[in-house]
């Protein structure tokens, strides 16, 4: 079957369910804001326990990553994401979910070829780009500060 782009667009529009943006946008805002509020609460609790800002920040990040991975493993993260949509893409929790989800999907293939190999299918390119960009930036910075400029 050979159809034009315009015909395909019309067909896709006709067959796609309408988006209830009046409902999804506020839910994304509330749930995403709730995740950020939880992060602020954790930060304040860790500081009240006597930790400095740097350690409190690290513990807050670790706690949010742990909770995101735990909720993904318990299949709760997907249920929340069904209602919150982009609200669950708060960077730290969304990234943890994108690492844990493929690992769970392929765990039946074993620890090395399943879990280990598939864990970074989605998040891997982001990690590789981040590491590569930081190395390139570091080399440029080193050259500029060492050799003048």
C-alpha positions in Angstrom: 0.0 0.0 0.0 1.5 3.3 -1.1 -0.1 6.4 0.5 1.1 10.0 0.6 2.3 11.8 3.8 -0.9 13.8 3.9 -3.1 10.7 3.7 -1.0 9.0 6.4 -1.3 12.1 8.6 -5.1 12.2 8.2 -5.4 8.4 8.9 -3.2 8.7 12.0 -5.2 11.6 13.3 -8.5 9.8 12.7 -7.3 6.6 14.5 -5.5 8.2 17.4 -7.4 8.8 20.6 -7.9 12.4 21.5 -5.6 13.7 24.2 -7.3 15.0 27.4 -4.8 17.9 27.9 -7.2 19.6 30.3 -6.6 16.6 32.6 -3.0 15.5 31.7 -1.2 18.8 31.9 -2.4 19.7 35.5 -1.6 16.1 36.6 1.9 16.3 35.2 2.4 19.6 36.9 1.1 18.4 40.3 2.9 15.0 40.3 6.2 16.5 38.9 5.9 19.2 41.5 5.2 16.6 44.2 8.4 14.8 43.3 10.4 18.0 43.5 8.7 18.9 46.8 9.6 15.5 48.1 13.2 16.3 47.1 13.1 19.6 49.0 11.6 17.9 52.1 14.3 15.2 52.1 17.0 17.9 51.7 15.6 19.8 54.7 15.2 16.6 56.8 18.9 15.7 56.1 20.0 19.2 57.0 17.9 19.1 60.3 19.8 15.8 61.1 23.0 17.9 61.1 24.4 17.2 57.6 25.9 20.0 55.6 24.3 21.1 52.3 26.6 19.0 50.1 26.0 15.8 52.0 22.3 16.5 52.2 22.1 17.1 48.5 23.9 13.8 47.8 21.6 11.9 50.1 18.5 13.5 48.6 19.6 12.4 45.1 20.4 8.9 46.3 17.1 8.6 48.1 15.1 9.8 45.0 17.1 7.4 42.8 16.4 4.5 45.2 12.7 5.3 45.4 12.4 5.6 41.7 14.2 2.3 41.1 12.1 0.6 43.9 8.8 2.0 42.4 9.9 0.8 39.0 10.6 -2.7 40.3 7.3 -2.8 42.1 5.5 -1.6 38.9 4.2 1.5 40.7 6.3 4.0 38.6 4.5 3.0 35.4 1.1 3.4 37.1 2.0 6.8 38.3 3.4 7.7 34.9 0.1 6.7 33.2 -1.6 9.5 35.0 1.3 12.0 35.4 2.8 11.7 31.9 5.7 14.1 31.6 5.5 14.9 35.4 7.5 11.7 36.1 10.3 12.9 33.8 11.8 14.9 36.6 15.5 14.3 35.6 16.8 12.2 38.4 13.7 10.0 38.9 13.1 9.6 35.2 16.7 8.7 34.5 16.6 6.0 37.2 13.4 4.6 35.8 15.0 4.5 32.3 17.9 2.4 33.6 15.8 0.0 35.7 13.0 -0.6 33.3 15.0 -2.3 30.5 16.9 -4.3 33.1 13.7 -5.7 34.5 12.4 -6.5 31.0 15.4 -8.6 30.1 16.2 -10.2 33.5 15.0 -13.6 32.3 18.0 -13.7 29.9 20.4 -13.8 32.8 22.5 -11.4 34.8 25.2 -10.8 32.2 23.4 -11.0 28.8 20.1 -9.8 30.1 20.2 -7.6 33.1 23.8 -6.2 32.6 23.7 -5.8 28.8 20.2 -4.3 28.6 20.3 -2.0 31.6 21.7 0.9 29.7 19.8 0.5 26.4 17.8 3.7 26.9 20.1 5.6 29.3 23.4 4.4 27.8 23.6 7.0 25.0 23.0 9.8 27.5 25.8 8.4 29.8 28.2 8.0 26.9 27.5 11.5 25.5 27.9 13.0 29.0 31.2 11.2 29.7 32.5 12.0 26.2 31.5 15.7 26.4 33.1 16.0 29.8 36.4 14.5 28.6 36.5 16.7 25.5 35.7 19.8 27.7 38.4 18.7 30.1 41.0 18.4 27.4 40.1 21.7 25.9 40.2 23.4 29.3 43.5 21.8 30.2 45.1 22.9 26.9 43.8 26.5 27.2 45.0 26.9 30.8 48.3 25.1 30.3 49.4 26.4 26.9 48.0 29.9 27.3 45.1 31.7 26.0 
